[in-house]
Amino acid sequence: MLDAEDVRRIALSFPETVEKERWGHPTFDVAGRMFVTVPDDRTSFAVRCPRLERDELIAAEPHKFWVPKHEAGSNWVRARLEALEDPEELHDILADSWRQVAPPDLVN
């Protein structure tokens, strides 16, 4: 099963990613913008996700993705680590979030 250390390892593999602690949780930034955090009990993580895509993800895979009420107005979605299929899926989710905030010269 995947865990928070897998999130850390993959997040830090993206160019110019730095780890910071916010709210008592590990967060990962590129160019000063956060793209992933591992909140609370470390069984899930939160990534950036446009709301329309987020709603589609949650509708398609509610066992995997959800949004806490206090984050409903944001462009973030949470994913349960135990529900992910493999490290490649985790990598793809984190990479998508990273690309949303990384400077264009890093993405290309």
KOLDREN-900034 format. One record per atom (N, C-alpha, C): z, y, x. Coordinates in steps of 0.2 Angstrom, whole numbers, always signed. Each point is the difference from the previous one (the first is absolute). Last residue first. Example, Ala and Ser with C-alpha at 12.3 -4.5 7.8 and 13.67 -1.06 7.14 Angstrom:
# KOLDREN-900034
+-------+-------+-------+
!     z !     y !     x !
+-------+-------+-------+
!   +35 !   -11 !   +64 !
!    +1 !    +6 !    +4 !
!    +3 !    +5 !    -4 !
!    +0 !   -28 !    +2 !
!    +0 !    +6 !    -4 !
!    +0 !    +6 !    +4 !
+-------+-------+-------+
This chain:
# KOLDREN-900034
+-------+-------+-------+
!     z !     y !     x !
+-------+-------+-------+
!   -99 !  +112 !   +39 !
!    -6 !    -2 !    +2 !
!    -1 !    -5 !    +6 !
!   +21 !   +11 !    -8 !
!    -3 !    -5 !    -4 !
!    -6 !    -3 !    +2 !
!   +11 !   +18 !   +11 !
!    +3 !    -7 !    +1 !
!    -3 !    -5 !    -4 !
!    -8 !   +22 !    -2 !
!    -2 !    -2 !    +6 !
!    +4 !    -7 !    +2 !
!    +5 !   +12 !   -20 !
!    -6 !    -3 !    +0 !
!    -2 !    -3 !    +6 !
!   +26 !    +2 !    -6 !
!    -6 !    +5 !    +1 !
!    -6 !    -4 !    +1 !
!   +19 !   -11 !   -15 !
!    -2 !    +1 !    +7 !
!    -5 !    +5 !    +1 !
!    +9 !    -8 !   -22 !
!    +4 !    +6 !    +3 !
!    -3 !    +1 !    +8 !
!    -8 !   -18 !   -15 !
!    +1 !    +6 !    -4 !
!    +3 !    +6 !    +3 !
!    -2 !   -21 !   +11 !
!    -7 !    +3 !    +0 !
!    +1 !    +6 !    -5 !
!   +18 !   -15 !    +2 !
!    -1 !    +4 !    +6 !
!    -6 !    +4 !    +0 !
!    +4 !   -15 !   -18 !
!    +4 !    +6 !    +0 !
!    +0 !    +4 !    +6 !
!   -13 !   -19 !    +0 !
!    -2 !    +4 !    -6 !
!    +4 !    +6 !    +0 !
!    +7 !   -17 !   +14 !
!    -6 !    +4 !    +3 !
!    -2 !    +5 !    -5 !
!   +17 !   -15 !    -7 !
!    +2 !    +5 !    +5 !
!    -5 !    +4 !    +3 !
!    -6 !   -18 !   -14 !
!    +4 !    +5 !    -4 !
!    +2 !    +5 !    +4 !
!   -10 !   -18 !   +11 !
!    -5 !    +4 !    -4 !
!    +3 !    +5 !    -4 !
!   +14 !   -15 !   +13 !
!    -4 !    +5 !    +4 !
!    -5 !    +4 !    -4 !
!   +12 !   -17 !   -11 !
!    +4 !    +6 !    +1 !
!    -3 !    +5 !    +5 !
!   -12 !   -19 !    -5 !
!    +0 !    +4 !    -6 !
!    +5 !    +6 !    +1 !
!    -2 !   -16 !   +17 !
!    -7 !    +4 !    -1 !
!    +1 !    +4 !    -6 !
!   +17 !   -16 !    +5 !
!    +1 !    +6 !    +4 !
!    -7 !    +5 !    -1 !
!    +6 !   -16 !   -21 !
!    +0 !    -1 !    +7 !
!    +0 !    +7 !    +4 !
!    +3 !    -3 !   -24 !
!    -3 !    -6 !    +1 !
!    +1 !    -2 !    +8 !
!   +17 !   +15 !   -16 !
!    -6 !    +1 !    +4 !
!    -3 !    -7 !    +2 !
!   +21 !    +5 !   -12 !
!    -6 !    -2 !    -4 !
!    -6 !    +1 !    +4 !
!   +22 !    +4 !    +9 !
!    -1 !    -7 !    -1 !
!    -6 !    -1 !    -4 !
!    +6 !   +23 !    +5 !
!    -3 !    -4 !    +6 !
!    -1 !    -8 !    -2 !
!    -3 !   +21 !   -17 !
!    +6 !    -5 !    +2 !
!    -3 !    -4 !    +6 !
!    -6 !   +26 !    -7 !
!    -3 !    -7 !    +0 !
!    +6 !    -4 !    +3 !
!    -5 !   +27 !   -11 !
!    +4 !    -5 !    +4 !
!    -3 !    -7 !    -1 !
!   -10 !   +27 !    -1 !
!    +1 !    -6 !    -4 !
!    +4 !    -5 !    +5 !
!    -8 !   +28 !    -3 !
!    +3 !    -5 !    +3 !
!    +0 !    -6 !    -4 !
!    -5 !   +25 !    -4 !
!    -5 !    -4 !    +2 !
!    +2 !    -6 !    +5 !
!   +15 !   +13 !   -21 !
!    -3 !    +0 !    +7 !
!    -6 !    -4 !    +1 !
!   +15 !    +2 !   -19 !
!    -4 !    +6 !    +0 !
!    -3 !    +1 !    +7 !
!   +16 !   -18 !    -5 !
!    -6 !    +0 !    -5 !
!    -5 !    +5 !    +1 !
!   +22 !    -6 !   +11 !
!    -6 !    +1 !    +4 !
!    -6 !    +0 !    -5 !
!   +22 !    -5 !    -8 !
!    +1 !    +7 !    +4 !
!    -6 !    +1 !    +4 !
!    +1 !   -20 !   -12 !
!    +0 !    +5 !    -5 !
!    +0 !    +7 !    +4 !
!   -10 !   -21 !   +13 !
!    +7 !    +1 !    -3 !
!    -1 !    +7 !    -4 !
!   -20 !   -18 !    +5 !
!    +2 !    +7 !    +1 !
!    +7 !    +1 !    -3 !
!   -17 !   -23 !    +9 !
!    +4 !    +4 !    -5 !
!    +2 !    +7 !    +2 !
!   -14 !   -26 !    +7 !
!    +1 !    +7 !    +0 !
!    +4 !    +3 !    -6 !
!    -3 !   -24 !    +3 !
!    +0 !    +2 !    +7 !
!    +1 !    +8 !    +0 !
!    -1 !   -13 !   -21 !
!    +5 !    -3 !    +4 !
!    +0 !    +2 !    +8 !
!   -16 !    +8 !   -16 !
!    +7 !    +3 !    -1 !
!    +5 !    -3 !    +4 !
!   -26 !    +2 !    +0 !
!    +4 !    -4 !    +3 !
!    +8 !    +3 !    +0 !
!   -20 !    +9 !   -12 !
!    -3 !    -6 !    +2 !
!    +5 !    -5 !    +3 !
!    +7 !   +22 !    -7 !
!    -2 !    -4 !    -6 !
!    -3 !    -6 !    +2 !
!    +7 !   +15 !   +17 !
!    +5 !    -3 !    -4 !
!    -2 !    -4 !    -6 !
!   -17 !   +11 !   +13 !
!    +4 !    -5 !    +4 !
!    +6 !    -4 !    -4 !
!   -12 !   +19 !    -9 !
!    -4 !    -6 !    +0 !
!    +4 !    -6 !    +3 !
!   +10 !   +21 !    +1 !
!    +0 !    -3 !    -7 !
!    -4 !    -6 !    +0 !
!    -2 !   +12 !   +19 !
!    +7 !    -3 !    +0 !
!    +1 !    -3 !    -7 !
!   -20 !   +12 !    +5 !
!    +0 !    -6 !    +3 !
!    +7 !    -4 !    -1 !
!    -1 !   +22 !    -8 !
!    -5 !    -4 !    -4 !
!    +0 !    -7 !    +3 !
!   +13 !   +16 !   +12 !
!    +3 !    -2 !    -7 !
!    -5 !    -5 !    -4 !
!    +0 !    +1 !   +27 !
!    -2 !    +5 !    -5 !
!    +2 !    -3 !    -7 !
!   +13 !    -6 !   +23 !
!    -5 !    -3 !    -5 !
!    -2 !    +5 !    -5 !
!   +17 !    -5 !   +23 !
!    -4 !    +4 !    -3 !
!    -5 !    -3 !    -4 !
!   +22 !   -14 !    +6 !
!    -5 !    +3 !    +3 !
!    -4 !    +5 !    -5 !
!   +24 !   -16 !    +5 !
!    -3 !    +5 !    -4 !
!    -6 !    +3 !    +4 !
!   +16 !   -25 !    -1 !
!    -2 !    +6 !    +4 !
!    -4 !    +5 !    -5 !
!   +19 !   -23 !    +0 !
!    -6 !    +3 !    -2 !
!    -2 !    +6 !    +4 !
!   +20 !   -13 !    +3 !
!    -4 !    -5 !    -3 !
!    -7 !    +2 !    -3 !
!   +20 !   +12 !   +10 !
!    -5 !    -2 !    +5 !
!    -4 !    -6 !    -3 !
!   +17 !   +15 !   -11 !
!    +3 !    -7 !    +3 !
!    -6 !    -3 !    +5 !
!    -2 !   +26 !    -5 !
!    +6 !    -4 !    -3 !
!    +1 !    -7 !    +4 !
!   -24 !   +12 !    +5 !
!    +6 !    +2 !    -3 !
!    +5 !    -5 !    -1 !
!   -21 !    +7 !   +16 !
!    +3 !    -7 !    -2 !
!    +7 !    +2 !    -3 !
!   -26 !   +14 !    +3 !
!    +8 !    +0 !    +1 !
!    +2 !    -7 !    -2 !
!   -25 !   +15 !    +7 !
!    +4 !    -6 !    -3 !
!    +7 !    +1 !    +2 !
!   -15 !   +17 !    +4 !
!    -5 !    -4 !    -4 !
!    +3 !    -7 !    -2 !
!    +5 !   +28 !    +9 !
!    +3 !    -6 !    -1 !
!    -6 !    -4 !    -4 !
!    -4 !   +21 !   +17 !
!    +0 !    -2 !    -7 !
!    +2 !    -7 !    -1 !
!    -3 !   +12 !   +22 !
!    +5 !    +3 !    -4 !
!    +0 !    -2 !    -7 !
!   -15 !   -10 !   +15 !
!    -2 !    +7 !    +0 !
!    +6 !    +4 !    -5 !
!    +4 !   -24 !    -4 !
!    -6 !    +2 !    +5 !
!    -2 !    +7 !    -1 !
!   +23 !   -18 !    -5 !
!    -4 !    +6 !    -1 !
!    -6 !    +0 !    +4 !
!   +21 !   -16 !   -12 !
!    -5 !    +1 !    +5 !
!    -5 !    +5 !    -2 !
!   +28 !    -9 !    -4 !
!    -6 !    +3 !    -3 !
!    -5 !    +0 !    +6 !
!   +26 !   -11 !    -7 !
!    -6 !    +1 !    +5 !
!    -6 !    +2 !    -4 !
!   +25 !    +6 !    -9 !
!    -5 !    -5 !    +0 !
!    -5 !    +1 !    +5 !
!   +18 !   +15 !    -7 !
!    +3 !    -7 !    +2 !
!    -4 !    -5 !    +0 !
!    -7 !   +22 !    -5 !
!    +4 !    -3 !    -6 !
!    +3 !    -6 !    +2 !
!   -17 !    +4 !   +18 !
!    +1 !    +5 !    -6 !
!    +4 !    -3 !    -5 !
!    -9 !    -4 !   +27 !
!    +4 !    -2 !    -5 !
!    +1 !    +6 !    -5 !
!   -22 !    -8 !   +16 !
!    +6 !    +5 !    -1 !
!    +5 !    -3 !    -5 !
!   -23 !    -7 !   +17 !
!    +5 !    -2 !    -5 !
!    +5 !    +5 !    +0 !
!   -28 !    +1 !    +6 !
!    +7 !    +1 !    +2 !
!    +5 !    -2 !    -5 !
!   -28 !    -2 !    +7 !
!    +5 !    -1 !    -5 !
!    +7 !    +1 !    +4 !
!   -24 !    +1 !    +9 !
!    +4 !    +6 !    -1 !
!    +6 !    -1 !    -5 !
!   -18 !   -19 !    -2 !
!    +0 !    +6 !    +5 !
!    +4 !    +6 !    -2 !
!    +6 !   -26 !    -8 !
!    -5 !    +5 !    -2 !
!    +0 !    +6 !    +5 !
!   +16 !   -18 !    +0 !
!    -7 !    -2 !    +3 !
!    -5 !    +5 !    -1 !
!   +22 !    +0 !   -10 !
!    +0 !    +3 !    +7 !
!    -6 !    -1 !    +3 !
!    +3 !   -10 !   -21 !
!    +0 !    +8 !    -1 !
!    -1 !    +3 !    +7 !
!    +4 !   -24 !    -1 !
!    -7 !    +2 !    -2 !
!    -1 !    +8 !    +0 !
!   +22 !    -9 !    +5 !
!    -5 !    -2 !    +5 !
!    -7 !    +3 !    -2 !
!   +17 !    +3 !   -16 !
!    +1 !    +4 !    +6 !
!    -5 !    -1 !    +5 !
!    +1 !   -14 !   -19 !
!    -3 !    +7 !    -2 !
!    +1 !    +4 !    +6 !
!    +9 !   -21 !    +3 !
!    -7 !    +0 !    +0 !
!    -3 !    +6 !    -2 !
!   +23 !    -2 !    -1 !
!    -3 !    +1 !    +7 !
!    -7 !    -1 !    +1 !
!   +11 !    -3 !   -21 !
!    -1 !    +7 !    +2 !
!    -2 !    +1 !    +7 !
!    -8 !   -22 !   -11 !
!    +7 !    +3 !    -1 !
!    -2 !    +8 !    +3 !
!   -13 !   -26 !   -10 !
!    +0 !    +7 !    +4 !
!    +7 !    +3 !    -1 !
!    -3 !   -27 !    -1 !
!    +0 !    +6 !    -4 !
!    +0 !    +6 !    +4 !
+-------+-------+-------+
